[in-house]
Amino acid sequence: MSIVPAIVSGKSLMRIVITGAESCGKSTLTEQLSQRLNLPFAAEYARVYLEQNGPDYDLDQLVHLSQLHRHYQQAEVGDSPLGIFDTDLINYKIWAEVVFGHCPAMISDAMAEESSHRYLLCKPDIPWQPDPLRHNPNDREMLYQRHLSEIQRLNRRYEIVEGVGEQRLTNALAASERLLLG
């Protein structure tokens, strides 16, 4: 996409965050956009951590994981003026609320600092893919709506991405361009 160099020259940091419910194609889309736009990206750190350390956690570990997530993103994308993140702290806030009934202030406060984030919110319109770390095959629409509400509450720019396969990528590329231009 030729628009990227023109957008980032002389601007502050901007992060495109791919977010949404479980099994909606976030990780695949993150890597595809990174390749197509030639931008650095940070994968979803929770997946990396839980695959290495097992799927069990408590609220204190989730808070710690959110901190590790931010450090990992910074290490992966650094000071690049534009980068792509597979989720951000909105995901951790919703995760804490759904699993533990509330979100600790440490996550909410840190989330407020992520003002450079613009969102591609993935609709859960692709088939569920079972995975040992996924738990909500029947709650994807509710989780999608929670993400949408939180993004809107924070008054952050977003685009909704839908479609299957190559059409989803095409839609995400067009949505990325709108986010970058706006």
ZAKOL-188876 format. One line per field, with one value per residue (C-alpha): residue in one letter; x, y, z; residue number from 1. Coordinates in Angstrom, 1 decimal. Layout:
BEGIN
finu = c(a, ...);
px = c(X, ...);
py = c(Y, ...);
pz = c(Z, ...);
lummi = c(NUM, ...);
//
This chain:
BEGIN
finu = c(m, s, i, v, p, a, i, v, s, g, k, s, l, m, r, i, v, i, t, g, a, e, s, c, g, k, s, t, l, t, e, q, l, s, q, r, l, n, l, p, f, a, a, e, y, a, r, v, y, l, e, q, n, g, p, d, y, d, l, d, q, l, v, h, l, s, q, l, h, r, h, y, q, q, a, e, v, g, d, s, p, l, g, i, f, d, t, d, l, i, n, y, k, i, w, a, e, v, v, f, g, h, c, p, a, m, i, s, d, a, m, a, e, e, s, s, h, r, y, l, l, c, k, p, d, i, p, w, q, p, d, p, l, r, h, n, p, n, d, r, e, m, l, y, q, r, h, l, s, e, i, q, r, l, n, r, r, y, e, i, v, e, g, v, g, e, q, r, l, t, n, a, l, a, a, s, e, r, l, l, l, g);
px = c(0.0, 1.7, -0.2, 1.9, 5.1, 3.1, 1.1, 4.0, 6.4, 6.6, 3.8, 3.8, 3.5, 0.4, -0.6, -3.2, -4.7, -6.4, -9.0, -12.2, -13.5, -11.7, -11.2, -12.1, -8.9, -6.9, -3.5, -3.7, -4.8, -2.1, 0.6, -1.0, -1.3, 2.3, 3.5, 1.3, 2.0, 5.7, 5.2, 6.5, 4.0, 3.6, 1.8, -0.7, 1.6, -0.9, -1.0, 2.9, 2.9, 0.1, 1.5, 4.8, 3.5, 0.2, -3.4, -4.0, -3.9, -5.5, -6.3, -2.9, -1.2, -3.5, -2.5, 1.2, 0.5, -0.9, 2.3, 4.4, 2.1, 3.0, 6.7, 6.6, 4.8, 7.3, 10.2, 8.7, 7.6, 9.8, 9.8, 8.6, 6.2, 3.6, 3.1, 0.5, -0.6, -2.5, -4.8, -4.1, -5.2, -8.9, -8.6, -7.2, -9.9, -12.7, -10.9, -10.7, -14.3, -15.6, -13.5, -13.2, -16.1, -14.1, -11.0, -8.2, -7.3, -3.8, -5.1, -7.7, -5.2, -2.6, -5.2, -5.9, -2.2, -2.8, -4.1, -2.1, -4.2, -6.6, -8.7, -9.6, -12.4, -12.9, -16.5, -16.9, -18.2, -15.7, -16.0, -14.8, -11.5, -11.1, -7.9, -6.8, -6.5, -10.0, -13.1, -15.9, -17.3, -20.9, -20.0, -18.2, -21.0, -21.2, -17.4, -17.4, -20.0, -18.0, -14.9, -17.0, -18.5, -15.1, -13.6, -16.5, -16.4, -12.7, -13.6, -11.0, -11.0, -12.0, -13.2, -15.0, -13.6, -15.6, -15.5, -13.8, -10.4, -8.9, -12.0, -11.3, -7.8, -8.9, -11.5, -8.8, -6.4, -9.1, -10.1, -6.4, -6.1, -9.2, -7.7, -4.4, -6.0, -8.4);
py = c(0.0, 3.2, 5.3, 4.2, 6.2, 9.4, 8.9, 8.2, 11.0, 13.5, 12.0, 10.5, 6.8, 5.0, 1.4, -0.5, -3.0, -6.1, -7.1, -9.0, -12.2, -15.5, -17.3, -14.4, -14.4, -11.8, -13.5, -14.4, -10.9, -9.3, -11.3, -10.8, -7.0, -6.8, -8.5, -6.5, -3.2, -4.0, -3.0, -4.5, -6.4, -7.9, -11.2, -11.8, -12.2, -14.1, -17.0, -17.2, -17.1, -19.6, -22.0, -22.0, -22.0, -23.8, -22.6, -22.0, -18.5, -16.3, -12.6, -11.6, -13.6, -11.9, -8.5, -9.5, -10.9, -7.6, -5.9, -8.5, -8.0, -4.3, -4.9, -7.5, -5.1, -2.4, -4.9, -6.2, -2.9, -0.5, 3.2, 2.5, 5.3, 2.7, -0.8, -3.6, -5.2, -8.5, -7.2, -4.7, -4.0, -3.7, -7.5, -7.9, -5.7, -7.7, -10.9, -9.9, -8.8, -12.0, -14.5, -12.7, -10.3, -7.1, -5.4, -4.3, -0.6, -1.4, -2.7, 0.1, 2.8, 1.4, 1.0, 4.8, 5.3, 3.5, 6.6, 5.9, 2.9, 2.6, -0.5, -3.2, -5.0, -8.4, -9.7, -13.3, -14.2, -17.0, -20.5, -21.3, -23.1, -25.3, -24.6, -25.6, -22.0, -21.0, -21.2, -19.2, -20.8, -19.6, -16.2, -14.7, -12.2, -11.0, -10.6, -8.8, -6.4, -5.8, -4.9, -2.5, -0.9, -0.4, 1.1, 3.5, 4.4, 5.3, 7.3, 5.6, 5.3, 1.9, 0.0, -3.3, -6.1, -8.9, -11.5, -14.8, -15.6, -13.2, -11.0, -10.5, -9.4, -7.1, -5.5, -5.1, -3.4, -0.9, -0.4, 0.2, 2.9, 4.6, 4.5, 5.9, 8.7, 9.8);
pz = c(0.0, -1.1, 1.4, 4.4, 3.8, 3.2, 6.4, 8.8, 7.7, 10.5, 12.6, 16.1, 16.8, 15.5, 16.1, 14.2, 16.6, 15.3, 17.9, 18.5, 20.0, 20.0, 16.7, 14.5, 12.5, 14.4, 14.3, 10.7, 9.7, 11.8, 9.9, 6.5, 7.0, 8.3, 5.1, 2.7, 4.3, 5.2, 8.8, 12.1, 14.2, 17.6, 18.0, 20.8, 23.8, 25.9, 23.4, 23.4, 27.2, 27.8, 25.2, 27.1, 30.7, 30.5, 30.3, 34.0, 35.4, 38.1, 38.2, 39.5, 36.7, 34.2, 35.4, 35.2, 31.7, 30.6, 31.7, 29.8, 26.8, 26.7, 27.1, 24.3, 22.0, 22.6, 22.0, 18.7, 17.2, 19.0, 17.9, 14.4, 13.5, 12.4, 13.6, 14.0, 17.2, 17.6, 20.5, 23.2, 26.7, 25.7, 25.3, 28.8, 30.3, 28.7, 29.6, 33.3, 33.4, 31.7, 33.7, 37.0, 37.1, 37.2, 35.7, 38.0, 37.9, 36.8, 33.4, 33.0, 33.8, 31.4, 28.7, 28.9, 27.8, 24.5, 22.8, 19.6, 18.9, 16.0, 15.6, 13.1, 14.9, 13.4, 13.1, 14.3, 10.9, 10.2, 11.5, 15.1, 15.2, 18.3, 20.2, 23.7, 24.7, 23.4, 25.7, 24.2, 21.0, 21.9, 23.2, 20.2, 19.3, 22.9, 23.0, 19.7, 21.1, 24.3, 22.2, 20.1, 23.1, 24.8, 21.6, 21.3, 25.0, 24.6, 21.5, 19.5, 15.7, 14.3, 11.3, 11.3, 9.2, 7.9, 5.1, 4.5, 3.2, 0.6, 0.9, 4.6, 3.8, 1.0, 3.4, 6.1, 3.7, 2.7, 6.3, 7.3, 4.6, 6.0, 9.5, 8.3, 6.3, 9.0);
lummi = c(1, 2, 3, 4, 5, 6, 7, 8, 9, 10, 11, 12, 13, 14, 15, 16, 17, 18, 19, 20, 21, 22, 23, 24, 25, 26, 27, 28, 29, 30, 31, 32, 33, 34, 35, 36, 37, 38, 39, 40, 41, 42, 43, 44, 45, 46, 47, 48, 49, 50, 51, 52, 53, 54, 55, 56, 57, 58, 59, 60, 61, 62, 63, 64, 65, 66, 67, 68, 69, 70, 71, 72, 73, 74, 75, 76, 77, 78, 79, 80, 81, 82, 83, 84, 85, 86, 87, 88, 89, 90, 91, 92, 93, 94, 95, 96, 97, 98, 99, 100, 101, 102, 103, 104, 105, 106, 107, 108, 109, 110, 111, 112, 113, 114, 115, 116, 117, 118, 119, 120, 121, 122, 123, 124, 125, 126, 127, 128, 129, 130, 131, 132, 133, 134, 135, 136, 137, 138, 139, 140, 141, 142, 143, 144, 145, 146, 147, 148, 149, 150, 151, 152, 153, 154, 155, 156, 157, 158, 159, 160, 161, 162, 163, 164, 165, 166, 167, 168, 169, 170, 171, 172, 173, 174, 175, 176, 177, 178, 179, 180, 181, 182);
//
